[in-house]
Amino acid sequence: MAWSALWFSVMSLFVKLAGARLPAMEIVFLRGTMTLALSWWLVRRAGVALPGNRPALLALRGAIGFLALSCFYVAVVNLPLAEVTVVHYMHPLFAAVLAAWFLGERVERRVLVAIVVSLVGVVLIAKPGALFPGDVASGVEARYVPFALASAIGSAAAYVAVRGATRTDHPLLVVLYFPLVTVPLALPFAIASWVTPRGIEWLYLLAIGATTQLGQVALTRGLALERTGRATTVGYVQVALAALWGWVVFADLPDRYSLLGIAAIAGGLLALPDSGDSTEKRGGPDGESGPPHPLGEVTGSLRGGAAKRSHEPVRLDVGEPVIRTLA
């Protein structure tokens, strides 16, 4: 899990470096193009039939993922890495509420309290001028904080859509629809503000794709080996790494209000119930025991296991890291 935190934090670092000159939507488009090619190859290799059993739901999942990813990249480019990372990691809280509304799952009262506490943390990070003195409010560009918050909500919504889609469709197909929808949606925005990458910027873009894939593989493997509750601490590790990159590369250090906000959001996330052991025995496509989530099957497909065309309903725990829905 520590490796996944490292790779995802490095991915955010390269997004910020590339975003120094390249528009965020162009980065979204180019990353989508890379992941589309890889996802298409994996689907064809596994012999999964298109367009799937519920293409409308798959397309909806892709559209939600596009909005969440776009907001996340805009926030990463314009906000300090530590702040945007911790706000984004509020998604398990929003996922709990959305799962209760749309999937009929029970949400505990302490989750609602945690949301309120975490939102107070967001206010401390944003430091809006109406609540803070001018010299304090100028520390973070507050207008971009809603993008980070929207990315967390969108990621949670994508999580719920993934839960629904994987009950009837192959996980690889669910993964494919994300870039399949993202590329055409991002294209008009990318063209409107296109800046041709040059020199090292091409390396930044390739690194974004590579570190995303490495983080995805490490996260999937980590969830297969760790208890879900323990595995979710990857979020806190990633926040610490984001703060480190921000300090080393951009000389960004959170002020006392941002540190209080980060602590409030971390406290809210700690209020999430431990969803238990994720290493229950389950017949995966490669015959190994694995976590009760669809990416275990994706891992099996990558290792050459036979792809299943029919699947039992998949249970995903709200406490699991949801950043994989943006991959």
KEMAR-923371 format. One record per residue (C-alpha): x, y, z; residue in three letters; chain; residue number from 0. Coordinates in steps of 0.5 Angstrom, whole numbers, plus 500, padded with zeros to 3 digits. Layout:
<atoms>
    u    v    w  residu  chaine  num
    X    Y    Z     ALA       A  NUM
...
</atoms>
This chain:
<atoms>
    u    v    w  residu  chaine  num
  500  500  500     MET       A    0
  506  505  501     ALA       A    1
  508  504  494     TRP       A    2
  501  506  491     SER       A    3
  501  512  496     ALA       A    4
  508  514  493     LEU       A    5
  506  513  486     TRP       A    6
  500  517  486     PHE       A    7
  503  522  490     SER       A    8
  509  522  484     VAL       A    9
  503  522  479     MET       A   10
  500  529  483     SER       A   11
  507  532  483     LEU       A   12
  508  531  475     PHE       A   13
  501  533  474     VAL       A   14
  503  540  477     LYS       A   15
  510  540  474     LEU       A   16
  506  539  467     ALA       A   17
  501  544  469     GLY       A   18
  506  550  470     ALA       A   19
  505  551  462     ARG       A   20
  500  546  460     LEU       A   21
  492  547  461     PRO       A   22
  489  542  466     ALA       A   23
  484  539  461     MET       A   24
  490  538  456     GLU       A   25
  493  534  461     ILE       A   26
  486  530  462     VAL       A   27
  486  529  455     PHE       A   28
  493  526  454     LEU       A   29
  492  522  460     ARG       A   30
  486  519  457     GLY       A   31
  489  517  451     THR       A   32
  494  513  454     MET       A   33
  490  510  458     THR       A   34
  485  508  453     LEU       A   35
  490  505  449     ALA       A   36
  492  501  455     LEU       A   37
  485  499  457     SER       A   38
  483  497  450     TRP       A   39
  489  492  449     TRP       A   40
  487  489  456     LEU       A   41
  479  488  454     VAL       A   42
  481  485  447     ARG       A   43
  486  481  450     ARG       A   44
  481  478  456     ALA       A   45
  476  477  450     GLY       A   46
  471  481  454     VAL       A   47
  465  483  449     ALA       A   48
  463  490  448     LEU       A   49
  459  494  449     PRO       A   50
  457  491  455     GLY       A   51
  451  489  459     ASN       A   52
  449  496  461     ARG       A   53
  452  501  457     PRO       A   54
  448  507  459     ALA       A   55
  451  506  466     LEU       A   56
  458  504  464     LEU       A   57
  458  511  460     ALA       A   58
  455  515  466     LEU       A   59
  461  512  470     ARG       A   60
  466  514  465     GLY       A   61
  462  521  465     ALA       A   62
  462  522  472     ILE       A   63
  470  520  472     GLY       A   64
  471  525  467     PHE       A   65
  468  531  471     LEU       A   66
  472  528  478     ALA       A   67
  479  527  474     LEU       A   68
  478  534  471     SER       A   69
  476  538  477     CYS       A   70
  482  534  481     PHE       A   71
  487  536  476     TYR       A   72
  485  543  476     VAL       A   73
  486  543  483     ALA       A   74
  493  540  483     VAL       A   75
  495  545  478     VAL       A   76
  493  551  482     ASN       A   77
  493  549  490     LEU       A   78
  499  546  494     PRO       A   79
  499  539  494     LEU       A   80
  498  537  501     ALA       A   81
  492  541  501     GLU       A   82
  489  539  495     VAL       A   83
  490  531  497     THR       A   84
  487  531  503     VAL       A   85
  481  535  501     VAL       A   86
  480  530  495     HIS       A   87
  481  524  500     TYR       A   88
  474  526  503     MET       A   89
  471  521  498     HIS       A   90
  470  515  503     PRO       A   91
  465  520  507     LEU       A   92
  461  522  501     PHE       A   93
  461  515  498     ALA       A   94
  458  513  505     ALA       A   95
  452  518  504     VAL       A   96
  451  516  496     LEU       A   97
  451  509  497     ALA       A   98
  446  510  502     ALA       A   99
  442  514  497     TRP       A  100
  443  510  491     PHE       A  101
  444  503  494     LEU       A  102
  440  503  500     GLY       A  103
  446  502  504     GLU       A  104
  446  504  512     ARG       A  105
  450  510  514     VAL       A  106
  452  511  521     GLU       A  107
  451  517  525     ARG       A  108
  458  518  526     ARG       A  109
  460  518  518     VAL       A  110
  455  524  518     LEU       A  111
  459  528  524     VAL       A  112
  465  526  520     ALA       A  113
  463  530  514     ILE       A  114
  461  536  518     VAL       A  115
  468  536  521     VAL       A  116
  472  535  515     SER       A  117
  468  540  512     LEU       A  118
  470  545  517     VAL       A  119
  477  543  515     GLY       A  120
  476  545  508     VAL       A  121
  474  552  510     VAL       A  122
  480  552  514     LEU       A  123
  484  550  508     ILE       A  124
  481  555  504     ALA       A  125
  481  561  509     LYS       A  126
  475  565  505     PRO       A  127
  476  572  506     GLY       A  128
  469  573  509     ALA       A  129
  471  569  515     LEU       A  130
  479  570  515     PHE       A  131
  483  577  516     PRO       A  132
  486  579  509     GLY       A  133
  493  577  510     ASP       A  134
  491  570  512     VAL       A  135
  486  569  507     ALA       A  136
  491  570  501     SER       A  137
  495  564  503     GLY       A  138
  491  559  498     VAL       A  139
  487  561  492     GLU       A  140
  480  559  495     ALA       A  141
  477  559  488     ARG       A  142
  480  553  487     TYR       A  143
  478  549  493     VAL       A  144
  471  548  491     PRO       A  145
  475  544  485     PHE       A  146
  478  539  490     ALA       A  147
  472  538  494     LEU       A  148
  468  537  487     ALA       A  149
  473  532  485     SER       A  150
  472  528  492     ALA       A  151
  464  528  491     ILE       A  152
  465  526  484     GLY       A  153
  470  520  486     SER       A  154
  465  518  491     ALA       A  155
  460  518  485     ALA       A  156
  464  514  481     ALA       A  157
  465  509  486     TYR       A  158
  458  508  487     VAL       A  159
  457  507  479     ALA       A  160
  463  502  479     VAL       A  161
  459  498  485     ARG       A  162
  453  498  480     GLY       A  163
  457  497  474     ALA       A  164
  461  491  476     THR       A  165
  455  487  478     ARG       A  166
  453  486  471     THR       A  167
  459  487  467     ASP       A  168
  467  485  467     HIS       A  169
  471  490  471     PRO       A  170
  476  491  465     LEU       A  171
  470  494  461     LEU       A  172
  468  498  467     VAL       A  173
  475  501  467     VAL       A  174
  475  502  459     LEU       A  175
  469  506  459     TYR       A  176
  473  511  463     PHE       A  177
  478  513  458     PRO       A  178
  473  512  452     LEU       A  179
  468  517  455     VAL       A  180
  474  522  458     THR       A  181
  477  523  451     VAL       A  182
  472  525  447     PRO       A  183
  469  530  453     LEU       A  184
  476  533  454     ALA       A  185
  478  534  447     LEU       A  186
  474  540  445     PRO       A  187
  477  543  452     PHE       A  188
  484  541  450     ALA       A  189
  483  544  443     ILE       A  190
  480  550  445     ALA       A  191
  486  552  450     SER       A  192
  492  547  446     TRP       A  193
  499  548  448     VAL       A  194
  504  544  444     THR       A  195
  508  540  449     PRO       A  196
  515  541  449     ARG       A  197
  522  538  451     GLY       A  198
  521  535  458     ILE       A  199
  514  536  458     GLU       A  200
  513  530  454     TRP       A  201
  517  526  460     LEU       A  202
  512  529  465     TYR       A  203
  506  527  461     LEU       A  204
  509  520  460     LEU       A  205
  511  520  467     ALA       A  206
  503  521  469     ILE       A  207
  501  515  465     GLY       A  208
  506  511  468     ALA       A  209
  506  513  475     THR       A  210
  498  512  475     THR       A  211
  499  505  472     GLN       A  212
  504  503  477     LEU       A  213
  500  506  483     GLY       A  214
  494  502  481     GLN       A  215
  497  495  481     VAL       A  216
  500  497  488     ALA       A  217
  494  499  490     LEU       A  218
  490  493  488     THR       A  219
  496  488  490     ARG       A  220
  496  492  497     GLY       A  221
  488  491  498     LEU       A  222
  489  484  497     ALA       A  223
  494  483  503     LEU       A  224
  492  488  508     GLU       A  225
  485  489  512     ARG       A  226
  481  494  509     THR       A  227
  481  499  515     GLY       A  228
  489  499  515     ARG       A  229
  489  499  507     ALA       A  230
  486  506  507     THR       A  231
  491  509  511     THR       A  232
  495  510  504     VAL       A  233
  491  516  504     GLY       A  234
  495  519  510     TYR       A  235
  501  517  507     VAL       A  236
  500  520  501     GLN       A  237
  498  527  504     VAL       A  238
  505  526  508     ALA       A  239
  508  525  501     LEU       A  240
  504  530  498     ALA       A  241
  507  535  503     ALA       A  242
  514  533  502     LEU       A  243
  514  534  494     TRP       A  244
  510  541  495     GLY       A  245
  516  543  500     TRP       A  246
  522  540  496     VAL       A  247
  520  542  489     VAL       A  248
  515  548  490     PHE       A  249
  517  551  497     ALA       A  250
  510  550  499     ASP       A  251
  509  549  507     LEU       A  252
  502  549  510     PRO       A  253
  500  555  515     ASP       A  254
  497  553  521     ARG       A  255
  490  554  519     TYR       A  256
  492  549  513     SER       A  257
  495  544  518     LEU       A  258
  489  545  523     LEU       A  259
  484  543  517     GLY       A  260
  488  537  515     ILE       A  261
  488  535  522     ALA       A  262
  480  536  522     ALA       A  263
  479  532  515     ILE       A  264
  484  526  518     ALA       A  265
  480  526  524     GLY       A  266
  474  525  520     GLY       A  267
  477  520  516     LEU       A  268
  479  516  522     LEU       A  269
  472  516  524     ALA       A  270
  470  511  518     LEU       A  271
  468  504  521     PRO       A  272
  473  499  520     ASP       A  273
  470  494  514     SER       A  274
  474  488  517     GLY       A  275
  479  483  513     ASP       A  276
  479  484  506     SER       A  277
  483  478  505     THR       A  278
  477  473  505     GLU       A  279
  477  467  501     LYS       A  280
  474  468  494     ARG       A  281
  475  465  488     GLY       A  282
  479  470  483     GLY       A  283
  480  468  476     PRO       A  284
  487  466  477     ASP       A  285
  485  461  483     GLY       A  286
  488  466  489     GLU       A  287
  485  469  495     SER       A  288
  483  476  494     GLY       A  289
  479  482  496     PRO       A  290
  472  483  495     PRO       A  291
  473  488  489     HIS       A  292
  473  488  482     PRO       A  293
  480  490  481     LEU       A  294
  482  483  484     GLY       A  295
  479  480  478     GLU       A  296
  483  486  473     VAL       A  297
  490  483  477     THR       A  298
  488  476  475     GLY       A  299
  487  478  468     SER       A  300
  493  482  467     LEU       A  301
  497  475  470     ARG       A  302
  494  472  464     GLY       A  303
  488  468  468     GLY       A  304
  482  467  464     ALA       A  305
  477  473  464     ALA       A  306
  470  471  467     LYS       A  307
  464  473  462     ARG       A  308
  459  473  468     SER       A  309
  460  475  475     HIS       A  310
  457  475  482     GLU       A  311
  455  481  485     PRO       A  312
  461  485  488     VAL       A  313
  461  488  495     ARG       A  314
  466  494  496     LEU       A  315
  467  497  502     ASP       A  316
  466  504  503     VAL       A  317
  472  505  507     GLY       A  318
  477  502  501     GLU       A  319
  481  508  497     PRO       A  320
  477  511  492     VAL       A  321
  482  514  488     ILE       A  322
  483  508  483     ARG       A  323
  476  510  480     THR       A  324
  480  516  477     LEU       A  325
  485  511  474     ALA       A  326
</atoms>
